[in-house]
Amino acid sequence: MKLYYKQGACSLSTHIALREAGLDFDMEAVDLHAKKTETGADFLAINPKGYVPALVLDDGRVLTEGVAIALAIAAMAPGKHLAPEPGSAEYLKLVEWMVFIATELHKNTGAQFNPAMPEDGKAALKTVLTRRLDYTDKALGRGPYLMGERFTVADGYLFTVFNWQPRIGLDQANWPNLAAHSARVRERPAVQAALAAEKLI
């Protein structure tokens, strides 16, 4: 498999999931402005949507969208228990968390990096984001993880997005449970390996 990624972007969540799953994969960075990979390939020929992550499977199929990729990775390594049993109530709760992170945290944070977004629009979205982080902090409680005692792909995704908050001027200390969760996830060997590989530590 090959992961197409951008350093520190949402593809870090996919990268973490792959390492937590113990799967063999290669990586190739993408210049999202030029739409070129580090080897000079046309990224739009790989993922016409033009953004990361994209995961090329061993059979040549290309998966896009972080939530779908994370759930697929969990299914590839069932012994790692990165997701509950498909179809179970707990699995649906995991999907609920993944969609919430994608639509309420990821998108509202990502909009802050868009230079075309007017400042009043950014401010309105930041207000919504703050409320969503308040909810997540309360729902997470003392954890240790979103689904309880076991780390899942949702935790890698939450870790990725929460660590963007200082870049948009939000103090992580406002959400102590999330900050503790982030510190806990960061210490996992697979997460350390992903951060090192992306030169983030």
C-alpha angles and dihedrals in degrees: 000000000000128000118208107205147160119225111267094353126124088283086077087077090057090045091053092048092052092051093044088051092051092230125156113246144148126225133218125183121228130213098217094194096052093032089226130128122229090262091053098257121147103255092199088064088058098040114010089195087071100222140094147291106054121161121197109206125216090259091055098256115136121223120198134180116065097239093053092045093049093051090047091052091050089052091051091059107035092163090065091061094219088153134023121254109299112255094023124121089248091054091054088051089054091051089049090055093046093051091045092052090047098047105029105030107021098043096042091049095043091054089064089067094053109105090200092060111100116238094244089053091051091049092051092049091047089056090054091045092053091054091048091051089049089054093047093049091052094044092048093050111170091334121165084205138356093257095039126260098356127076113235136179088268090066093056090050093048091047091053096050097040090055090061092063098088089054090062095044101262117134111228089209087075087073107046096175091051091046091052090047091051092051091048093050092045091061094057110111094232091051092048089051092050093048091048093048090053090045091241092133 
